[in-house]
Amino acid sequence: MANSGGQKYLLLIISLISYLLFLFLWMGVSFHLSFITQIDDTLIPLLQGEVTDSKTLFFTILTQLGGTIAMILFSLITVIIVWRKLGVRLAIWAGATFFTGELLIPQIFKHLTLRQRPDDPLIPISGYSFPSGHAAGSTTFYGFLAILLLLFYLKKKSSKVVVPILLALFILLIMISRVYLSVHYPSDVIAGCLVGTGTIMLATFIYERGFFRLKNR
């Protein structure tokens, strides 16, 4: 990634905007503001569509790849690989990013908000609804994976475009799965995506500032 001052601060600005938009949604949910209902009522029919056995099976399997167990496992494996290949400082950087976006922020706000999940979920589910841990976790993990690949591994211009797009589409599918399965409202998954986006943009900004450079290995 380029190291120009403009881009460094652009990453910070994107991070701050993402977190501020998340807080805006949180306030809307907490105070039961009408725009949250409008968002959910508009997007649920578009994202859920017709419920079929094949779609339910597909999204039930897919959603597991954004679940807590999968995210913790994938994150631990990634941190170990980063530690072995790139050094302990970058492993700490990766681990802190995963912990913040996948667990810390989502769990704090779930217990602050106490939003109940939608009625009649298509799969067994427990816990609170806002923000979506799957959306936050998958955006953080798969988004940060794209950043790691861009920073250290992808060399061809085509792969630098294709790989992030594929990972972004995968994140989007996981987000859709949560609404389709009636375990989250659209505002939940949007909020989770904003948490993940804010976290990985902040992490990249911190890296670009030189705190976790490879030379510190």
C-alpha positions as CSV (number, residue, x, y, z in Angstrom):
1,M,0.0,0.0,0.0
2,A,1.1,3.5,-0.6
3,N,2.6,5.4,2.2
4,S,1.5,9.0,1.3
5,G,0.3,11.2,4.1
6,G,-3.0,11.7,2.4
7,Q,-3.8,8.0,2.2
8,K,-2.7,7.5,5.9
9,Y,-5.2,10.1,7.0
10,L,-7.8,8.8,4.6
11,L,-7.7,5.5,6.4
12,L,-8.2,7.2,9.7
13,I,-11.1,9.3,8.3
14,I,-12.8,6.2,7.0
15,S,-12.3,4.5,10.3
16,L,-13.8,7.4,12.2
17,I,-16.7,7.7,9.8
18,S,-17.5,4.0,10.2
19,Y,-17.4,4.2,14.0
20,L,-19.6,7.3,14.0
21,L,-22.1,5.7,11.7
22,F,-22.2,2.7,13.9
23,L,-22.8,4.9,17.0
24,F,-25.6,6.6,15.0
25,L,-27.3,3.3,14.4
26,W,-26.7,2.3,18.0
27,M,-28.5,5.4,19.2
28,G,-31.3,4.8,16.8
29,V,-31.8,1.2,18.1
30,S,-31.4,2.2,21.7
31,F,-34.0,5.0,21.5
32,H,-36.3,3.1,19.1
33,L,-36.1,5.8,16.4
34,S,-38.3,5.4,13.3
35,F,-35.4,5.4,10.8
36,I,-34.2,2.1,12.1
37,T,-37.7,0.5,11.5
38,Q,-37.7,2.1,8.0
39,I,-34.3,0.5,7.2
40,D,-35.3,-2.9,8.5
41,D,-38.8,-2.9,6.9
42,T,-37.3,-1.8,3.5
43,L,-34.3,-4.3,3.4
44,I,-35.8,-7.4,4.9
45,P,-38.0,-8.3,1.9
46,L,-35.2,-7.5,-0.5
47,L,-32.6,-9.6,1.4
48,Q,-34.8,-12.5,2.5
49,G,-37.0,-12.9,-0.5
50,E,-38.8,-16.3,-0.9
51,V,-37.7,-18.8,1.8
52,T,-36.9,-22.2,0.2
53,D,-35.3,-25.4,1.5
54,S,-32.3,-25.0,-0.8
55,K,-31.6,-21.4,0.2
56,T,-32.0,-22.2,3.8
57,L,-29.5,-25.0,3.6
58,F,-27.0,-22.9,1.7
59,F,-27.2,-19.9,4.1
60,T,-27.2,-22.2,7.1
61,I,-23.9,-23.7,6.0
62,L,-22.5,-20.4,4.8
63,T,-23.3,-18.5,8.0
64,Q,-21.1,-20.9,10.0
65,L,-18.0,-19.4,8.3
66,G,-18.8,-16.1,10.0
67,G,-19.6,-17.6,13.4
68,T,-17.7,-17.1,16.7
69,I,-16.0,-20.6,16.6
70,A,-14.9,-20.2,13.0
71,M,-13.7,-16.7,13.5
72,I,-11.7,-17.5,16.7
73,L,-10.2,-20.6,15.0
74,F,-9.3,-18.8,11.7
75,S,-8.0,-15.8,13.6
76,L,-5.7,-18.0,15.8
77,I,-4.4,-19.8,12.7
78,T,-3.7,-16.5,11.0
79,V,-2.0,-15.0,14.0
80,I,0.3,-18.0,14.2
81,I,1.1,-17.8,10.5
82,V,1.8,-14.1,10.8
83,W,4.1,-14.7,13.8
84,R,6.0,-17.4,12.0
85,K,6.3,-15.6,8.7
86,L,6.4,-11.9,9.7
87,G,7.4,-11.7,13.3
88,V,5.9,-11.2,16.8
89,R,5.0,-7.5,16.4
90,L,2.8,-8.0,13.4
91,A,1.3,-11.0,15.1
92,I,0.3,-8.8,18.0
93,W,-1.1,-6.3,15.5
94,A,-3.2,-8.9,13.9
95,G,-4.3,-10.4,17.2
96,A,-5.3,-7.0,18.6
97,T,-7.3,-6.3,15.4
98,F,-9.2,-9.6,15.5
99,F,-10.0,-9.3,19.2
100,T,-11.2,-5.7,18.9
101,G,-13.4,-6.2,15.9
102,E,-14.7,-9.7,16.4
103,L,-15.2,-9.8,20.2
104,L,-14.6,-6.6,22.2
105,I,-16.8,-4.0,20.5
106,P,-19.6,-6.4,19.4
107,Q,-20.0,-7.9,22.9
108,I,-19.8,-4.6,24.7
109,F,-22.6,-3.1,22.5
110,K,-24.7,-6.3,22.6
111,H,-24.9,-6.0,26.4
112,L,-25.4,-2.3,26.3
113,T,-28.2,-2.5,23.7
114,L,-30.0,-5.7,24.7
115,R,-31.9,-5.8,21.4
116,Q,-34.0,-8.9,21.0
117,R,-33.7,-10.9,17.8
118,P,-36.4,-11.2,15.2
119,D,-39.3,-13.6,15.7
120,D,-39.3,-17.0,14.1
121,P,-35.7,-17.6,13.2
122,L,-34.9,-20.4,10.8
123,I,-32.1,-21.8,12.9
124,P,-31.6,-22.1,16.7
125,I,-30.1,-18.9,18.1
126,S,-29.6,-17.2,21.4
127,G,-28.1,-13.9,22.7
128,Y,-28.8,-10.4,21.7
129,S,-29.2,-9.0,18.2
130,F,-27.3,-5.7,17.9
131,P,-24.7,-5.5,16.5
132,S,-24.4,-8.7,14.4
133,G,-21.3,-10.6,15.7
134,H,-21.2,-12.5,12.4
135,A,-21.1,-9.3,10.4
136,A,-18.5,-7.7,12.6
137,G,-16.4,-10.8,12.8
138,S,-16.5,-11.7,9.1
139,T,-15.8,-8.1,8.1
140,T,-12.9,-7.9,10.5
141,F,-11.4,-11.2,9.7
142,Y,-11.9,-11.5,5.9
143,G,-11.3,-7.7,5.5
144,F,-8.1,-7.9,7.5
145,L,-7.1,-11.0,5.6
146,A,-7.4,-9.0,2.4
147,I,-5.2,-6.2,3.9
148,L,-2.5,-8.8,4.9
149,L,-2.5,-10.2,1.4
150,L,-2.3,-6.8,-0.2
151,L,0.6,-5.7,2.1
152,F,2.7,-8.8,2.0
153,Y,1.8,-11.4,-0.5
154,L,-0.2,-10.3,-3.6
155,K,2.1,-9.0,-6.3
156,K,0.1,-9.1,-9.5
157,K,-2.2,-6.1,-10.2
158,S,-5.0,-8.4,-11.2
159,S,-4.8,-10.4,-7.9
160,K,-4.8,-7.1,-5.9
161,V,-8.2,-6.4,-7.4
162,V,-9.8,-9.8,-7.7
163,V,-8.9,-11.2,-4.2
164,P,-10.3,-8.2,-2.2
165,I,-13.5,-8.2,-4.3
166,L,-14.1,-11.9,-3.7
167,L,-13.5,-11.5,0.0
168,A,-15.9,-8.5,0.1
169,L,-18.6,-10.5,-1.7
170,F,-18.1,-13.4,0.7
171,I,-18.6,-10.9,3.6
172,L,-21.7,-9.6,1.9
173,L,-23.1,-13.2,1.6
174,I,-22.6,-13.8,5.3
175,M,-24.4,-10.6,6.1
176,I,-27.3,-11.6,3.9
177,S,-27.4,-15.0,5.5
178,R,-28.1,-13.5,8.9
179,V,-31.1,-11.6,7.6
180,Y,-32.4,-14.5,5.5
181,L,-32.2,-16.8,8.4
182,S,-34.2,-14.3,10.5
183,V,-31.6,-14.1,13.2
184,H,-30.7,-10.4,12.7
185,Y,-32.3,-7.3,11.4
186,P,-30.6,-5.5,8.5
187,S,-29.6,-2.7,10.9
188,D,-27.7,-5.3,13.0
189,V,-25.6,-6.5,10.1
190,I,-25.0,-3.0,8.8
191,A,-23.8,-2.0,12.2
192,G,-21.6,-5.1,12.5
193,C,-20.0,-4.3,9.1
194,L,-19.3,-0.7,10.2
195,V,-17.6,-2.1,13.3
196,G,-15.4,-4.3,11.2
197,T,-14.6,-1.7,8.7
198,G,-13.7,0.9,11.3
199,T,-11.4,-1.6,13.0
200,I,-9.5,-2.8,10.0
201,M,-9.1,0.8,8.7
202,L,-7.8,1.9,12.0
203,A,-5.4,-1.1,12.2
204,T,-4.1,-0.3,8.7
205,F,-3.6,3.3,9.6
206,I,-1.6,2.3,12.7
207,Y,0.5,0.0,10.5
208,E,1.1,2.7,7.9
209,R,2.2,5.1,10.7
210,G,5.1,2.7,11.4
211,F,4.2,1.2,14.7
212,F,4.2,-2.4,13.5
213,R,6.5,-2.3,10.5
214,L,8.2,-5.5,9.3
215,K,11.6,-4.0,10.1
216,N,10.8,-4.2,13.8
217,R,10.7,-8.0,13.6
